[in-house]
Amino acid sequence: MKKTLFGQIKKHKSPSFAPHPGCYYLEGGEHWEKCRDTFEKQIDETINGYYFNHKGNSLTVAEFIHQTEKVLNFESLTQPWEYSRFNPTNRKDVLWIEPSEFWKGCKIRRSLLTILLRAGMDYVDFTNYDESLQSVWYVRETKIAVMRFLFGFNQYVGDDKRGWVSTFRGKKEDDVKHILVLPKHERFPFNYVNLGTLWG
């Protein structure tokens, strides 16, 4: 991982301990939020960052998100994106994340990021990315959408009233292709292999 993405230790303060791994905390909040759906309703495009309680260690969770952003090809897009930034804290089970603007600017993307953080808890040796990605049921239940998103079709053009799971769970391939499209100005190389598939 690039050292610039994993900064100095940040002093973490919260009025309580997280009830279990996979919880989120907004600085200044009253308690840790264990419900992902509730938490994603508390964050918007103005959020600077938040804490994530995890099992394992902060470095592996951060590296999982960084690897995801490399899969998304942040640096080579027509509109390049800055990577998310991370800080370990004074607690080994708590990570601070400052999401990239890529995630912050869209409700669906913010929702997916909360899912990916949980998947990152199983990224134990920096080699099991696919296994980690599939380790949370949110991904397994929305696999078609997750794969299309990671393949570059990550501009969401549906309504913004719901989160990732409620939007994509049970959706058929054609429905997913209709609302997850290639971002404007980005080009996808024409390939007969992909023609008529989930990626085309």
Order of alpha helices (4+ residues) and beta strands (2+ residues): beta-alpha-beta-alpha-beta-beta-alpha-alpha-alpha-alpha-alpha-beta-alpha-alpha-beta
